[in-house]
Amino acid sequence: MNTPNLFTPVRLGAMEAPNRIVMAPLTRMRAGPGRVPTPLMAEYYAQRAAAGLIVSEAVAISQQGTGCPNTPGIYTAAQVAGWQRVTEAVHQAGGRIFLQLWHMGRISHPSFQLDGGLPVAPSAIAPRTGQVLTENGMQPYVTPRALKKEELPGIVAQYAAGAERAKTAGFDGVEIHNANGYLLDQFLRDGTNQRKDEYGGPVRNRARLTLEVTDAVAQVWGADHVGIRFSPGGVFNDMHDSNPLATFSHVLHELNRFKLAYAHLIVSTKDDLEHGAVPVPLAALRKEFHGPLIIANGFTYATATQGLAEDMADAVAFGRLFIANPDLPERFRLNAPLNALEEATLYGGAKKGYTDYPAMGPQLVIR
Ligand SMILES: Cc1cc2nc3c(=O)[nH]c(=O)nc-3n(C[C@H](O)[C@H](O)[C@H](O)COP(=O)(O)O)c2cc1C
């Protein structure tokens, strides 16, 4: 087989993506009241429809799963209707879009919870660093409440219900958010999971909730429409694990039983490693997971092309480059200059820094 590059089509489960340039999930905090996706969000995603696959920003599966202002949900009829506008716009523009299923667990705050209750987590352990952005500004984290074992089927049911509603909303599939220190990552790692029941202790127990959620979501969609995202070396949201290589090797290996559309790994950059991230060799994880692999974090056209040529992964996700360049695949193809990212408009606001990054003008074709 010829060496694949970013423009080689790739099969991700049931989907044939026309290129290997994935738009990474990106929280932009521009949902409307009631966490309803807006027409502006439809425009934003449709502008980026040339991606082989768009993964939506993280989407709360329940009120309990929320913990950040102006992020969208998928637990009310109005939210489903809002997402229908988004998926229609993306499909009309020729694209494909998965919804990222999100429960924030302990990274929430009582002000987001029903009746001001405590956020939930595997164990009553608060993040040691950082603060939570609430509707009333930054607040310290509270110590979450440990979920009772009897409550865990309800958590699985929240993911299944989110998956079901994503189907109604017209998505092409769903990505389970098991990365970046949110609920499923909190269960998976021994720094945040100190449970004494069969959901805590050895890694086969800590991975149980991830596997149950994957099973439930795969029953809704068919496993070939389901992806899952991990951040094996990440320390964001005060994550730590005594043996991340063993943890992530185990869970990726166990996921083979489902034949998922893909696994999506956030790799650690040199800069991340200098700031506390833990080195977890990608090659080892690639061996454990037998399905399509997407990698993300800090990739450029050159490093992504090299990564595909070296078979590090089957596709590469781009985050910040896609924010600033709605027509990123075309710019890559033409080796055209890239727009610079504006940090100040990443989170919240309206059009500025969202839908007003310019696409290239019509190209002069010289034959
Ligand atoms: C503004 C912003 C929002 C993000 N939101 C999410 C998110 O909702 N879900 C997620 O899994 N990762 C999220 N990430 C991480 C990105 O998906 C991606 O892994 C990261 O930006 C590194 O890739 P890049 O160097 O190509 O930007 C976010 C990153 C940024 C910069």
The ligand as an SDF file (V2000), in Angstrom:
LIG
                    3D

 31 33  0  0  0  0  0  0  0  0999 V2000
  -10.4020   26.2760   23.1760 C   0  0  0  0  0  0  0  0  0  0  0  0
  -10.2020   24.8000   23.4020 C   0  0  0  0  0  0  0  0  0  0  0  0
  -11.2940   24.0200   23.7870 C   0  0  0  0  0  0  0  0  0  0  0  0
  -11.1520   22.6280   23.9500 C   0  0  0  0  0  0  0  0  0  0  0  0
  -12.2460   21.8730   24.2510 N   0  0  0  0  0  0  0  0  0  0  0  0
  -12.1610   20.5220   24.2690 C   0  0  0  0  0  0  0  0  0  0  0  0
  -13.3260   19.7210   24.4230 C   0  0  0  0  0  0  0  0  0  0  0  0
  -14.4590   20.2080   24.5200 O   0  0  0  0  0  0  0  0  0  0  0  0
  -13.1580   18.3670   24.4440 N   0  0  0  0  0  0  0  0  0  0  0  0
  -11.9300   17.7750   24.3200 C   0  0  0  0  0  0  0  0  0  0  0  0
  -11.8370   16.5430   24.3450 O   0  0  0  0  0  0  0  0  0  0  0  0
  -10.8160   18.5250   24.1500 N   0  0  0  0  0  0  0  0  0  0  0  0
  -10.9070   19.8670   24.0960 C   0  0  0  0  0  0  0  0  0  0  0  0
   -9.7780   20.6230   23.8520 N   0  0  0  0  0  0  0  0  0  0  0  0
   -8.5230   19.9550   23.4710 C   0  0  0  0  0  0  0  0  0  0  0  0
   -8.4280   19.8820   21.9360 C   0  0  0  0  0  0  0  0  0  0  0  0
   -9.3670   18.9530   21.4220 O   0  0  0  0  0  0  0  0  0  0  0  0
   -7.0290   19.4550   21.4480 C   0  0  0  0  0  0  0  0  0  0  0  0
   -6.7030   18.1990   21.9820 O   0  0  0  0  0  0  0  0  0  0  0  0
   -5.9950   20.4960   21.8330 C   0  0  0  0  0  0  0  0  0  0  0  0
   -6.3830   21.7860   21.4060 O   0  0  0  0  0  0  0  0  0  0  0  0
   -4.6110   20.1890   21.2450 C   0  0  0  0  0  0  0  0  0  0  0  0
   -4.6510   20.1620   19.8470 O   0  0  0  0  0  0  0  0  0  0  0  0
   -4.1080   21.4110   18.9640 P   0  0  0  0  0  0  0  0  0  0  0  0
   -2.6620   21.5800   19.3460 O   0  0  0  0  0  0  0  0  0  0  0  0
   -4.2720   20.9380   17.5400 O   0  0  0  0  0  0  0  0  0  0  0  0
   -4.9270   22.5940   19.3040 O   0  0  0  0  0  0  0  0  0  0  0  0
   -9.8840   22.0170   23.7470 C   0  0  0  0  0  0  0  0  0  0  0  0
   -8.7910   22.8260   23.3990 C   0  0  0  0  0  0  0  0  0  0  0  0
   -8.9420   24.1880   23.2180 C   0  0  0  0  0  0  0  0  0  0  0  0
   -7.7500   25.0230   22.7890 C   0  0  0  0  0  0  0  0  0  0  0  0
  1  2  1  0
  2  3  1  0
  2 30  2  0
  3  4  2  0
  4  5  1  0
  4 28  1  0
  5  6  2  0
  6  7  1  0
  6 13  1  0
  7  8  2  0
  7  9  1  0
  9 10  1  0
 10 11  2  0
 10 12  1  0
 12 13  2  0
 13 14  1  0
 14 15  1  0
 14 28  1  0
 15 16  1  0
 16 17  1  0
 16 18  1  0
 18 19  1  0
 18 20  1  0
 20 21  1  0
 20 22  1  0
 22 23  1  0
 23 24  1  0
 24 25  2  0
 24 26  1  0
 24 27  1  0
 28 29  2  0
 29 30  1  0
 30 31  1  0
M  END
$$$$
